[in-house]
């Protein structure tokens, strides 16, 4: 079998276990464990047999709450191998939130990191508490499991492989069903667009595997290309040795979110004393990236940052490849080669170049449904196009630009105001670390403008000073009427700023 013939990621892992058996797939930073493709593939099969022993069958749902670890990866790929539906929940999720998701999904098995066992010991559901750590306790527990499945499992590429929760800005996450075909289509296209090297792709992963960012930009692309993952539990445990890890392992890529870029800029204010020449560029997604931060990071560390765009319903849909000659930061780049993307008005008709409208996406990477909500699926997928709810435009070069969430627009006196434009100006204030702007009800104008800002550590500033700064760059009707300085801004687990939550808090 050729790689291009693989129809799911179970087959991809098996392919590399034969073609590149001794090549390293995963190195775990905390435990120092190393797994070749051959060893990993064998462990996945044993894990699949363990799942069968727990009553899991093809088509069943498996909910997983596991920290970044080889064990997470075993269960992820074992689920795919069985034709089951893998349903990850972020490790940081609250107990009540996890219980709510489990009640909705009704999985046949819940696998939870042993760190959280005390919270769920009294449950009546079928739980398995995964021992994660350097002792290899889980691997020891499955060592007597067969090396082969009891019978061949035919996996329909059109059937769901994963059930993700949309990390949008609403309070009620939607269950997004992603098929095997969606995954292969999306990841192979990402590898082509990013020019990921079949022989030398080494990614540092510290974002939660319970979200799709590290899955879609690193774990699956490296699996597809036969690359290597340097796996850390989270960013905070390796934040002071990021560059050292990159130097030691000759890392070529890492996926981040804006808050991590802010942190790195704050932690490393001087010259880096490590050789990071192996790095091609850095990816940043999951939340809008301020151009000022993108530029500052590039200037400080001499690393270009790709501004990545995608949705839970599509996976990554555009590619901002910063090594392209003449590249400039600011856009979300061009659509992937599996996508057809348009900008449409409220009537659904295509708009002209540089006109702002809703981003709609069509292609084999577009999800196959919302879990238990066919009505919502029919509302957002029309003629094969997914209506993203995001506003953007296409420029004269054919590059796309993200503007704002459609529902986040501020309408003041009948004029549409994009809060992200105000955020961009606020981020230019030297003392400001983070900023987010919302519309607040106003009797005269319908809505008025309020901004929330977090100041950088050790720096001071007043609302009046920040408003005065905005007046240098914004017309009067776009200047925030009120600025509130806060300790933190609410975010989703994947780093999206929760404007909706701020609006709700303001309304109380």
Buried (B, 14 or more C-beta within 10 A) or exposed (E): EEBEEBBBBBBBBBBBBEEBEEBBBBBBBBBEBBBBBBBBBBBBBBBBBBBBEBEBEBEBBBBBBBBBBBBBBBBBBBBBBBBBBBBBBBBEBEEEBBBBBBEBBEBBBBBBBBBBEEBBEEEEBEBBBBBBBEEBEBBEEBEEBEEEEEEEBEBBBEBBBBBBBBBBBBEEBBBBBBBBBBBBBBBBBBBEBBEBBEEEBBBBBBBBBBBBBBBBBBBBBBBBBBBBBBBBBBBEEBBEBBBBBBBEBBBBBBBBBBBBBBBBBEEBEEEBEEEBEBBBBBBBBBBBBBBBBBBBBBEBBEBBBBBBBBBBBBBBBBBBBBEEEEBEBBBBBBBBEBBEBBBBEEEBEEBEEEEBBBBBBBBBBBBBBBBEEEEEBEEBBEEEBBBBBBBBBBEEEEBBBBBBBBEBBBEBEEEEBBBBBBBBBBBBBEBBBBBBBBBBEBEEBBBBBBBBBBBBEEEEBEBEEBBEBBEEBBEEEBBBEEBEBEEEBBBBBBBBBBBBBBBEEBEE
